[in-house]
């Protein structure tokens, strides 16, 4: 049981990483954004 308790977090991390790789293959490539994202999103302007 102790070995299982040690393996579960690593298995979950592996699943998260594999899903990220899968997402990269499934989604279309991002196009270059003509508008820079330097400014903060939302918030107060001033």
mmCIF entry with sequence, helices, sheets and N, C-alpha, C, O atoms, coordinates in Angstrom:
data_MODEL
# 
_entry.id   MODEL 
# 
_entity.id                         1 
_entity.type                       polymer 
_entity.pdbx_number_of_molecules   1 
# 
_entity_poly.entity_id                      1 
_entity_poly.type                           'polypeptide(L)' 
_entity_poly.nstd_linkage                   no 
_entity_poly.nstd_monomer                   no 
_entity_poly.pdbx_seq_one_letter_code       
;(UNK)(UNK)(UNK)(UNK)(UNK)(UNK)(UNK)(UNK)(UNK)(UNK)(UNK)(UNK)(UNK)(UNK)(UNK)(UNK)
(UNK)(UNK)(UNK)(UNK)(UNK)(UNK)(UNK)(UNK)(UNK)(UNK)(UNK)(UNK)(UNK)(UNK)(UNK)(UNK)
(UNK)(UNK)(UNK)(UNK)(UNK)(UNK)(UNK)(UNK)(UNK)(UNK)(UNK)(UNK)(UNK)(UNK)
;
_entity_poly.pdbx_seq_one_letter_code_can   XXXXXXXXXXXXXXXXXXXXXXXXXXXXXXXXXXXXXXXXXXXXXX 
_entity_poly.pdbx_strand_id                 A 
# 
loop_
_entity_poly_seq.entity_id 
_entity_poly_seq.num 
_entity_poly_seq.mon_id 
_entity_poly_seq.hetero 
1 1  UNK n 
1 2  UNK n 
1 3  UNK n 
1 4  UNK n 
1 5  UNK n 
1 6  UNK n 
1 7  UNK n 
1 8  UNK n 
1 9  UNK n 
1 10 UNK n 
1 11 UNK n 
1 12 UNK n 
1 13 UNK n 
1 14 UNK n 
1 15 UNK n 
1 16 UNK n 
1 17 UNK n 
1 18 UNK n 
1 19 UNK n 
1 20 UNK n 
1 21 UNK n 
1 22 UNK n 
1 23 UNK n 
1 24 UNK n 
1 25 UNK n 
1 26 UNK n 
1 27 UNK n 
1 28 UNK n 
1 29 UNK n 
1 30 UNK n 
1 31 UNK n 
1 32 UNK n 
1 33 UNK n 
1 34 UNK n 
1 35 UNK n 
1 36 UNK n 
1 37 UNK n 
1 38 UNK n 
1 39 UNK n 
1 40 UNK n 
1 41 UNK n 
1 42 UNK n 
1 43 UNK n 
1 44 UNK n 
1 45 UNK n 
1 46 UNK n 
# 
_struct_asym.id          A 
_struct_asym.entity_id   1 
# 
_struct_conf.conf_type_id            HELX_P 
_struct_conf.id                      HELX_P1 
_struct_conf.pdbx_PDB_helix_id       AA1 
_struct_conf.beg_label_comp_id       UNK 
_struct_conf.beg_label_asym_id       A 
_struct_conf.beg_label_seq_id        2 
_struct_conf.pdbx_beg_PDB_ins_code   ? 
_struct_conf.end_label_comp_id       UNK 
_struct_conf.end_label_asym_id       A 
_struct_conf.end_label_seq_id        26 
_struct_conf.pdbx_end_PDB_ins_code   ? 
_struct_conf.beg_auth_comp_id        UNK 
_struct_conf.beg_auth_asym_id        A 
_struct_conf.beg_auth_seq_id         2 
_struct_conf.end_auth_comp_id        UNK 
_struct_conf.end_auth_asym_id        A 
_struct_conf.end_auth_seq_id         26 
_struct_conf.pdbx_PDB_helix_class    1 
_struct_conf.details                 ? 
_struct_conf.pdbx_PDB_helix_length   25 
# 
_struct_conf_type.id          HELX_P 
_struct_conf_type.criteria    ? 
_struct_conf_type.reference   ? 
# 
loop_
_atom_site.group_PDB 
_atom_site.id 
_atom_site.type_symbol 
_atom_site.label_atom_id 
_atom_site.label_alt_id 
_atom_site.label_comp_id 
_atom_site.label_asym_id 
_atom_site.label_entity_id 
_atom_site.label_seq_id 
_atom_site.pdbx_PDB_ins_code 
_atom_site.Cartn_x 
_atom_site.Cartn_y 
_atom_site.Cartn_z 
_atom_site.occupancy 
_atom_site.B_iso_or_equiv 
_atom_site.pdbx_formal_charge 
_atom_site.auth_seq_id 
_atom_site.auth_comp_id 
_atom_site.auth_asym_id 
_atom_site.auth_atom_id 
_atom_site.pdbx_PDB_model_num 
ATOM 1   N N  . UNK A 1 1  ? 0.821  -1.206 0.000   1.00 0.00 ? 1  UNK A N  1 
ATOM 2   C CA . UNK A 1 1  ? 0.000  0.000  0.000   1.00 0.00 ? 1  UNK A CA 1 
ATOM 3   C C  . UNK A 1 1  ? 0.858  1.262  0.000   1.00 0.00 ? 1  UNK A C  1 
ATOM 4   O O  . UNK A 1 1  ? 0.508  2.259  -0.630  1.00 0.00 ? 1  UNK A O  1 
ATOM 5   N N  . UNK A 1 2  ? 1.977  1.211  0.706   1.00 0.00 ? 2  UNK A N  1 
ATOM 6   C CA . UNK A 1 2  ? 2.845  2.388  0.746   1.00 0.00 ? 2  UNK A CA 1 
ATOM 7   C C  . UNK A 1 2  ? 3.441  2.673  -0.636  1.00 0.00 ? 2  UNK A C  1 
ATOM 8   O O  . UNK A 1 2  ? 3.600  3.833  -1.018  1.00 0.00 ? 2  UNK A O  1 
ATOM 9   N N  . UNK A 1 3  ? 3.765  1.626  -1.375  1.00 0.00 ? 3  UNK A N  1 
ATOM 10  C CA . UNK A 1 3  ? 4.313  1.809  -2.725  1.00 0.00 ? 3  UNK A CA 1 
ATOM 11  C C  . UNK A 1 3  ? 3.266  2.443  -3.620  1.00 0.00 ? 3  UNK A C  1 
ATOM 12  O O  . UNK A 1 3  ? 3.581  3.325  -4.419  1.00 0.00 ? 3  UNK A O  1 
ATOM 13  N N  . UNK A 1 4  ? 2.028  2.003  -3.494  1.00 0.00 ? 4  UNK A N  1 
ATOM 14  C CA . UNK A 1 4  ? 0.939  2.581  -4.280  1.00 0.00 ? 4  UNK A CA 1 
ATOM 15  C C  . UNK A 1 4  ? 0.764  4.061  -3.947  1.00 0.00 ? 4  UNK A C  1 
ATOM 16  O O  . UNK A 1 4  ? 0.543  4.876  -4.844  1.00 0.00 ? 4  UNK A O  1 
ATOM 17  N N  . UNK A 1 5  ? 0.861  4.412  -2.667  1.00 0.00 ? 5  UNK A N  1 
ATOM 18  C CA . UNK A 1 5  ? 0.724  5.804  -2.254  1.00 0.00 ? 5  UNK A CA 1 
ATOM 19  C C  . UNK A 1 5  ? 1.863  6.662  -2.812  1.00 0.00 ? 5  UNK A C  1 
ATOM 20  O O  . UNK A 1 5  ? 1.675  7.856  -3.047  1.00 0.00 ? 5  UNK A O  1 
ATOM 21  N N  . UNK A 1 6  ? 3.017  6.081  -3.023  1.00 0.00 ? 6  UNK A N  1 
ATOM 22  C CA . UNK A 1 6  ? 4.132  6.829  -3.605  1.00 0.00 ? 6  UNK A CA 1 
ATOM 23  C C  . UNK A 1 6  ? 4.025  6.926  -5.127  1.00 0.00 ? 6  UNK A C  1 
ATOM 24  O O  . UNK A 1 6  ? 4.496  7.897  -5.720  1.00 0.00 ? 6  UNK A O  1 
ATOM 25  N N  . UNK A 1 7  ? 3.413  5.935  -5.755  1.00 0.00 ? 7  UNK A N  1 
ATOM 26  C CA . UNK A 1 7  ? 3.324  5.919  -7.211  1.00 0.00 ? 7  UNK A CA 1 
ATOM 27  C C  . UNK A 1 7  ? 2.197  6.795  -7.759  1.00 0.00 ? 7  UNK A C  1 
ATOM 28  O O  . UNK A 1 7  ? 2.322  7.340  -8.856  1.00 0.00 ? 7  UNK A O  1 
ATOM 29  N N  . UNK A 1 8  ? 1.119  6.935  -7.025  1.00 0.00 ? 8  UNK A N  1 
ATOM 30  C CA . UNK A 1 8  ? -0.050 7.661  -7.532  1.00 0.00 ? 8  UNK A CA 1 
ATOM 31  C C  . UNK A 1 8  ? 0.286  9.097  -7.940  1.00 0.00 ? 8  UNK A C  1 
ATOM 32  O O  . UNK A 1 8  ? -0.121 9.498  -9.030  1.00 0.00 ? 8  UNK A O  1 
ATOM 33  N N  . UNK A 1 9  ? 0.999  9.899  -7.144  1.00 0.00 ? 9  UNK A N  1 
ATOM 34  C CA . UNK A 1 9  ? 1.300  11.273 -7.595  1.00 0.00 ? 9  UNK A CA 1 
ATOM 35  C C  . UNK A 1 9  ? 2.124  11.310 -8.883  1.00 0.00 ? 9  UNK A C  1 
ATOM 36  O O  . UNK A 1 9  ? 1.897  12.166 -9.737  1.00 0.00 ? 9  UNK A O  1 
ATOM 37  N N  . UNK A 1 10 ? 3.069  10.394 -9.026  1.00 0.00 ? 10 UNK A N  1 
ATOM 38  C CA . UNK A 1 10 ? 3.877  10.367 -10.247 1.00 0.00 ? 10 UNK A CA 1 
ATOM 39  C C  . UNK A 1 10 ? 3.046  9.936  -11.454 1.00 0.00 ? 10 UNK A C  1 
ATOM 40  O O  . UNK A 1 10 ? 3.236  10.453 -12.555 1.00 0.00 ? 10 UNK A O  1 
ATOM 41  N N  . UNK A 1 11 ? 2.139  9.004  -11.254 1.00 0.00 ? 11 UNK A N  1 
ATOM 42  C CA . UNK A 1 11 ? 1.255  8.600  -12.340 1.00 0.00 ? 11 UNK A CA 1 
ATOM 43  C C  . UNK A 1 11 ? 0.338  9.750  -12.749 1.00 0.00 ? 11 UNK A C  1 
ATOM 44  O O  . UNK A 1 11 ? 0.095  9.951  -13.939 1.00 0.00 ? 11 UNK A O  1 
ATOM 45  N N  . UNK A 1 12 ? -0.163 10.493 -11.793 1.00 0.00 ? 12 UNK A N  1 
ATOM 46  C CA . UNK A 1 12 ? -1.025 11.634 -12.106 1.00 0.00 ? 12 UNK A CA 1 
ATOM 47  C C  . UNK A 1 12 ? -0.248 12.702 -12.868 1.00 0.00 ? 12 UNK A C  1 
ATOM 48  O O  . UNK A 1 12 ? -0.778 13.303 -13.803 1.00 0.00 ? 12 UNK A O  1 
ATOM 49  N N  . UNK A 1 13 ? 0.994  12.943 -12.479 1.00 0.00 ? 13 UNK A N  1 
ATOM 50  C CA . UNK A 1 13 ? 1.832  13.904 -13.192 1.00 0.00 ? 13 UNK A CA 1 
ATOM 51  C C  . UNK A 1 13 ? 2.063  13.438 -14.621 1.00 0.00 ? 13 UNK A C  1 
ATOM 52  O O  . UNK A 1 13 ? 2.011  14.246 -15.549 1.00 0.00 ? 13 UNK A O  1 
ATOM 53  N N  . UNK A 1 14 ? 2.315  12.163 -14.810 1.00 0.00 ? 14 UNK A N  1 
ATOM 54  C CA . UNK A 1 14 ? 2.505  11.624 -16.148 1.00 0.00 ? 14 UNK A CA 1 
ATOM 55  C C  . UNK A 1 14 ? 1.268  11.790 -17.011 1.00 0.00 ? 14 UNK A C  1 
ATOM 56  O O  . UNK A 1 14 ? 1.378  12.103 -18.196 1.00 0.00 ? 14 UNK A O  1 
ATOM 57  N N  . UNK A 1 15 ? 0.091  11.583 -16.433 1.00 0.00 ? 15 UNK A N  1 
ATOM 58  C CA . UNK A 1 15 ? -1.154 11.757 -17.186 1.00 0.00 ? 15 UNK A CA 1 
ATOM 59  C C  . UNK A 1 15 ? -1.324 13.211 -17.596 1.00 0.00 ? 15 UNK A C  1 
ATOM 60  O O  . UNK A 1 15 ? -1.710 13.490 -18.731 1.00 0.00 ? 15 UNK A O  1 
ATOM 61  N N  . UNK A 1 16 ? -1.043 14.138 -16.694 1.00 0.00 ? 16 UNK A N  1 
ATOM 62  C CA . UNK A 1 16 ? -1.162 15.576 -17.007 1.00 0.00 ? 16 UNK A CA 1 
ATOM 63  C C  . UNK A 1 16 ? -0.211 15.940 -18.154 1.00 0.00 ? 16 UNK A C  1 
ATOM 64  O O  . UNK A 1 16 ? -0.601 16.649 -19.081 1.00 0.00 ? 16 UNK A O  1 
ATOM 65  N N  . UNK A 1 17 ? 1.027  15.459 -18.091 1.00 0.00 ? 17 UNK A N  1 
ATOM 66  C CA . UNK A 1 17 ? 1.992  15.772 -19.143 1.00 0.00 ? 17 UNK A CA 1 
ATOM 67  C C  . UNK A 1 17 ? 1.582  15.155 -20.474 1.00 0.00 ? 17 UNK A C  1 
ATOM 68  O O  . UNK A 1 17 ? 1.734  15.785 -21.521 1.00 0.00 ? 17 UNK A O  1 
ATOM 69  N N  . UNK A 1 18 ? 1.064  13.933 -20.443 1.00 0.00 ? 18 UNK A N  1 
ATOM 70  C CA . UNK A 1 18 ? 0.615  13.289 -21.679 1.00 0.00 ? 18 UNK A CA 1 
ATOM 71  C C  . UNK A 1 18 ? -0.576 14.021 -22.290 1.00 0.00 ? 18 UNK A C  1 
ATOM 72  O O  . UNK A 1 18 ? -0.673 14.134 -23.512 1.00 0.00 ? 18 UNK A O  1 
ATOM 73  N N  . UNK A 1 19 ? -1.475 14.516 -21.457 1.00 0.00 ? 19 UNK A N  1 
ATOM 74  C CA . UNK A 1 19 ? -2.608 15.274 -21.980 1.00 0.00 ? 19 UNK A CA 1 
ATOM 75  C C  . UNK A 1 19 ? -2.144 16.566 -22.627 1.00 0.00 ? 19 UNK A C  1 
ATOM 76  O O  . UNK A 1 19 ? -2.727 16.997 -23.623 1.00 0.00 ? 19 UNK A O  1 
ATOM 77  N N  . UNK A 1 20 ? -1.118 17.188 -22.091 1.00 0.00 ? 20 UNK A N  1 
ATOM 78  C CA . UNK A 1 20 ? -0.565 18.399 -22.702 1.00 0.00 ? 20 UNK A CA 1 
ATOM 79  C C  . UNK A 1 20 ? 0.030  18.103 -24.065 1.00 0.00 ? 20 UNK A C  1 
ATOM 80  O O  . UNK A 1 20 ? -0.154 18.873 -25.008 1.00 0.00 ? 20 UNK A O  1 
ATOM 81  N N  . UNK A 1 21 ? 0.738  16.994 -24.174 1.00 0.00 ? 21 UNK A N  1 
ATOM 82  C CA . UNK A 1 21 ? 1.305  16.598 -25.473 1.00 0.00 ? 21 UNK A CA 1 
ATOM 83  C C  . UNK A 1 21 ? 0.192  16.280 -26.470 1.00 0.00 ? 21 UNK A C  1 
ATOM 84  O O  . UNK A 1 21 ? 0.268  16.647 -27.643 1.00 0.00 ? 21 UNK A O  1 
ATOM 85  N N  . UNK A 1 22 ? -0.834 15.596 -25.989 1.00 0.00 ? 22 UNK A N  1 
ATOM 86  C CA . UNK A 1 22 ? -1.957 15.244 -26.854 1.00 0.00 ? 22 UNK A CA 1 
ATOM 87  C C  . UNK A 1 22 ? -2.642 16.512 -27.372 1.00 0.00 ? 22 UNK A C  1 
ATOM 88  O O  . UNK A 1 22 ? -3.026 16.591 -28.538 1.00 0.00 ? 22 UNK A O  1 
ATOM 89  N N  . UNK A 1 23 ? -2.786 17.493 -26.491 1.00 0.00 ? 23 UNK A N  1 
ATOM 90  C CA . UNK A 1 23 ? -3.430 18.749 -26.876 1.00 0.00 ? 23 UNK A CA 1 
ATOM 91  C C  . UNK A 1 23 ? -2.622 19.461 -27.960 1.00 0.00 ? 23 UNK A C  1 
ATOM 92  O O  . UNK A 1 23 ? -3.202 20.050 -28.873 1.00 0.00 ? 23 UNK A O  1 
ATOM 93  N N  . UNK A 1 24 ? -1.300 19.415 -27.872 1.00 0.00 ? 24 UNK A N  1 
ATOM 94  C CA . UNK A 1 24 ? -0.463 20.054 -28.887 1.00 0.00 ? 24 UNK A CA 1 
ATOM 95  C C  . UNK A 1 24 ? -0.680 19.417 -30.256 1.00 0.00 ? 24 UNK A C  1 
ATOM 96  O O  . UNK A 1 24 ? -0.643 20.108 -31.274 1.00 0.00 ? 24 UNK A O  1 
ATOM 97  N N  . UNK A 1 25 ? -0.906 18.114 -30.288 1.00 0.00 ? 25 UNK A N  1 
ATOM 98  C CA . UNK A 1 25 ? -1.094 17.428 -31.564 1.00 0.00 ? 25 UNK A CA 1 
ATOM 99  C C  . UNK A 1 25 ? -2.493 17.632 -32.125 1.00 0.00 ? 25 UNK A C  1 
ATOM 100 O O  . UNK A 1 25 ? -2.676 17.637 -33.343 1.00 0.00 ? 25 UNK A O  1 
ATOM 101 N N  . UNK A 1 26 ? -3.480 17.802 -31.255 1.00 0.00 ? 26 UNK A N  1 
ATOM 102 C CA . UNK A 1 26 ? -4.866 17.900 -31.697 1.00 0.00 ? 26 UNK A CA 1 
ATOM 103 C C  . UNK A 1 26 ? -5.206 19.308 -32.165 1.00 0.00 ? 26 UNK A C  1 
ATOM 104 O O  . UNK A 1 26 ? -5.882 19.483 -33.178 1.00 0.00 ? 26 UNK A O  1 
ATOM 105 N N  . UNK A 1 27 ? -4.738 20.312 -31.430 1.00 0.00 ? 27 UNK A N  1 
ATOM 106 C CA . UNK A 1 27 ? -5.085 21.687 -31.771 1.00 0.00 ? 27 UNK A CA 1 
ATOM 107 C C  . UNK A 1 27 ? -4.310 22.151 -32.997 1.00 0.00 ? 27 UNK A C  1 
ATOM 108 O O  . UNK A 1 27 ? -3.177 21.721 -33.214 1.00 0.00 ? 27 UNK A O  1 
ATOM 109 N N  . UNK A 1 28 ? -4.914 23.027 -33.803 1.00 0.00 ? 28 UNK A N  1 
ATOM 110 C CA . UNK A 1 28 ? -4.176 23.583 -34.945 1.00 0.00 ? 28 UNK A CA 1 
ATOM 111 C C  . UNK A 1 28 ? -3.070 24.508 -34.443 1.00 0.00 ? 28 UNK A C  1 
ATOM 112 O O  . UNK A 1 28 ? -3.176 25.048 -33.341 1.00 0.00 ? 28 UNK A O  1 
ATOM 113 N N  . UNK A 1 29 ? -2.019 24.699 -35.224 1.00 0.00 ? 29 UNK A N  1 
ATOM 114 C CA . UNK A 1 29 ? -0.933 25.590 -34.783 1.00 0.00 ? 29 UNK A CA 1 
ATOM 115 C C  . UNK A 1 29 ? -1.426 27.024 -34.641 1.00 0.00 ? 29 UNK A C  1 
ATOM 116 O O  . UNK A 1 29 ? -2.273 27.487 -35.406 1.00 0.00 ? 29 UNK A O  1 
ATOM 117 N N  . UNK A 1 30 ? -0.884 27.708 -33.657 1.00 0.00 ? 30 UNK A N  1 
ATOM 118 C CA . UNK A 1 30 ? -1.270 29.104 -33.428 1.00 0.00 ? 30 UNK A CA 1 
ATOM 119 C C  . UNK A 1 30 ? -0.636 29.989 -34.478 1.00 0.00 ? 30 UNK A C  1 
ATOM 120 O O  . UNK A 1 30 ? 0.529  29.819 -34.836 1.00 0.00 ? 30 UNK A O  1 
ATOM 121 N N  . UNK A 1 31 ? -1.425 30.942 -34.971 1.00 0.00 ? 31 UNK A N  1 
ATOM 122 C CA . UNK A 1 31 ? -0.903 31.907 -35.933 1.00 0.00 ? 31 UNK A CA 1 
ATOM 123 C C  . UNK A 1 31 ? -0.256 33.060 -35.167 1.00 0.00 ? 31 UNK A C  1 
ATOM 124 O O  . UNK A 1 31 ? -0.541 33.287 -33.991 1.00 0.00 ? 31 UNK A O  1 
ATOM 125 N N  . UNK A 1 32 ? 0.611  33.772 -35.856 1.00 0.00 ? 32 UNK A N  1 
ATOM 126 C CA . UNK A 1 32 ? 1.266  34.923 -35.230 1.00 0.00 ? 32 UNK A CA 1 
ATOM 127 C C  . UNK A 1 32 ? 0.212  35.979 -34.928 1.00 0.00 ? 32 UNK A C  1 
ATOM 128 O O  . UNK A 1 32 ? -0.589 36.338 -35.792 1.00 0.00 ? 32 UNK A O  1 
ATOM 129 N N  . UNK A 1 33 ? 0.221  36.471 -33.702 1.00 0.00 ? 33 UNK A N  1 
ATOM 130 C CA . UNK A 1 33 ? -0.754 37.468 -33.275 1.00 0.00 ? 33 UNK A CA 1 
ATOM 131 C C  . UNK A 1 33 ? -0.250 38.857 -33.670 1.00 0.00 ? 33 UNK A C  1 
ATOM 132 O O  . UNK A 1 33 ? 0.837  39.250 -33.249 1.00 0.00 ? 33 UNK A O  1 
ATOM 133 N N  . UNK A 1 34 ? -1.009 39.606 -34.466 1.00 0.00 ? 34 UNK A N  1 
ATOM 134 C CA . UNK A 1 34 ? -0.540 40.935 -34.872 1.00 0.00 ? 34 UNK A CA 1 
ATOM 135 C C  . UNK A 1 34 ? -0.499 41.926 -33.717 1.00 0.00 ? 34 UNK A C  1 
ATOM 136 O O  . UNK A 1 34 ? 0.220  42.923 -33.780 1.00 0.00 ? 34 UNK A O  1 
ATOM 137 N N  . UNK A 1 35 ? -1.259 41.660 -32.672 1.00 0.00 ? 35 UNK A N  1 
ATOM 138 C CA . UNK A 1 35 ? -1.310 42.571 -31.525 1.00 0.00 ? 35 UNK A CA 1 
ATOM 139 C C  . UNK A 1 35 ? -0.454 42.012 -30.392 1.00 0.00 ? 35 UNK A C  1 
ATOM 140 O O  . UNK A 1 35 ? -0.673 40.884 -29.949 1.00 0.00 ? 35 UNK A O  1 
ATOM 141 N N  . UNK A 1 36 ? 0.523  42.796 -29.918 1.00 0.00 ? 36 UNK A N  1 
ATOM 142 C CA . UNK A 1 36 ? 1.379  42.270 -28.836 1.00 0.00 ? 36 UNK A CA 1 
ATOM 143 C C  . UNK A 1 36 ? 0.606  42.106 -27.535 1.00 0.00 ? 36 UNK A C  1 
ATOM 144 O O  . UNK A 1 36 ? -0.351 42.832 -27.266 1.00 0.00 ? 36 UNK A O  1 
ATOM 145 N N  . UNK A 1 37 ? 1.031  41.158 -26.748 1.00 0.00 ? 37 UNK A N  1 
ATOM 146 C CA . UNK A 1 37 ? 0.372  40.885 -25.461 1.00 0.00 ? 37 UNK A CA 1 
ATOM 147 C C  . UNK A 1 37 ? 1.193  41.446 -24.295 1.00 0.00 ? 37 UNK A C  1 
ATOM 148 O O  . UNK A 1 37 ? 1.193  40.871 -23.206 1.00 0.00 ? 37 UNK A O  1 
ATOM 149 N N  . UNK A 1 38 ? 1.890  42.560 -24.517 1.00 0.00 ? 38 UNK A N  1 
ATOM 150 C CA . UNK A 1 38 ? 2.736  43.130 -23.470 1.00 0.00 ? 38 UNK A CA 1 
ATOM 151 C C  . UNK A 1 38 ? 1.911  43.745 -22.351 1.00 0.00 ? 38 UNK A C  1 
ATOM 152 O O  . UNK A 1 38 ? 2.310  43.710 -21.187 1.00 0.00 ? 38 UNK A O  1 
ATOM 153 N N  . UNK A 1 39 ? 0.769  44.303 -22.700 1.00 0.00 ? 39 UNK A N  1 
ATOM 154 C CA . UNK A 1 39 ? -0.023 45.006 -21.695 1.00 0.00 ? 39 UNK A CA 1 
ATOM 155 C C  . UNK A 1 39 ? -0.797 44.002 -20.836 1.00 0.00 ? 39 UNK A C  1 
ATOM 156 O O  . UNK A 1 39 ? -1.128 42.912 -21.302 1.00 0.00 ? 39 UNK A O  1 
ATOM 157 N N  . UNK A 1 40 ? -1.081 44.363 -19.600 1.00 0.00 ? 40 UNK A N  1 
ATOM 158 C CA . UNK A 1 40 ? -1.828 43.459 -18.736 1.00 0.00 ? 40 UNK A CA 1 
ATOM 159 C C  . UNK A 1 40 ? -3.269 43.317 -19.206 1.00 0.00 ? 40 UNK A C  1 
ATOM 160 O O  . UNK A 1 40 ? -3.832 44.239 -19.797 1.00 0.00 ? 40 UNK A O  1 
ATOM 161 N N  . UNK A 1 41 ? -3.851 42.177 -18.943 1.00 0.00 ? 41 UNK A N  1 
ATOM 162 C CA . UNK A 1 41 ? -5.223 41.940 -19.324 1.00 0.00 ? 41 UNK A CA 1 
ATOM 163 C C  . UNK A 1 41 ? -6.157 42.477 -18.246 1.00 0.00 ? 41 UNK A C  1 
ATOM 164 O O  . UNK A 1 41 ? -5.980 42.182 -17.064 1.00 0.00 ? 41 UNK A O  1 
ATOM 165 N N  . UNK A 1 42 ? -7.153 43.267 -18.652 1.00 0.00 ? 42 UNK A N  1 
ATOM 166 C CA . UNK A 1 42 ? -8.127 43.794 -17.701 1.00 0.00 ? 42 UNK A CA 1 
ATOM 167 C C  . UNK A 1 42 ? -7.494 44.781 -16.741 1.00 0.00 ? 42 UNK A C  1 
ATOM 168 O O  . UNK A 1 42 ? -6.445 45.356 -17.031 1.00 0.00 ? 42 UNK A O  1 
ATOM 169 N N  . UNK A 1 43 ? -8.125 44.973 -15.612 1.00 0.00 ? 43 UNK A N  1 
ATOM 170 C CA . UNK A 1 43 ? -7.580 45.880 -14.601 1.00 0.00 ? 43 UNK A CA 1 
ATOM 171 C C  . UNK A 1 43 ? -7.910 47.335 -14.881 1.00 0.00 ? 43 UNK A C  1 
ATOM 172 O O  . UNK A 1 43 ? -8.645 47.658 -15.814 1.00 0.00 ? 43 UNK A O  1 
ATOM 173 N N  . UNK A 1 44 ? -7.357 48.191 -14.064 1.00 0.00 ? 44 UNK A N  1 
ATOM 174 C CA . UNK A 1 44 ? -7.584 49.625 -14.204 1.00 0.00 ? 44 UNK A CA 1 
ATOM 175 C C  . UNK A 1 44 ? -6.634 50.227 -15.198 1.00 0.00 ? 44 UNK A C  1 
ATOM 176 O O  . UNK A 1 44 ? -5.464 49.847 -15.253 1.00 0.00 ? 44 UNK A O  1 
ATOM 177 N N  . UNK A 1 45 ? -7.116 51.157 -15.983 1.00 0.00 ? 45 UNK A N  1 
ATOM 178 C CA . UNK A 1 45 ? -6.268 51.858 -16.946 1.00 0.00 ? 45 UNK A CA 1 
ATOM 179 C C  . UNK A 1 45 ? -5.935 53.220 -16.357 1.00 0.00 ? 45 UNK A C  1 
ATOM 180 O O  . UNK A 1 45 ? -6.813 53.937 -15.877 1.00 0.00 ? 45 UNK A O  1 
ATOM 181 N N  . UNK A 1 46 ? -4.654 53.564 -16.403 1.00 0.00 ? 46 UNK A N  1 
ATOM 182 C CA . UNK A 1 46 ? -4.358 54.883 -15.870 1.00 0.00 ? 46 UNK A CA 1 
ATOM 183 C C  . UNK A 1 46 ? -2.930 55.227 -15.856 1.00 0.00 ? 46 UNK A C  1 
ATOM 184 O O  . UNK A 1 46 ? -2.562 56.320 -15.425 1.00 0.00 ? 46 UNK A O  1 
# 
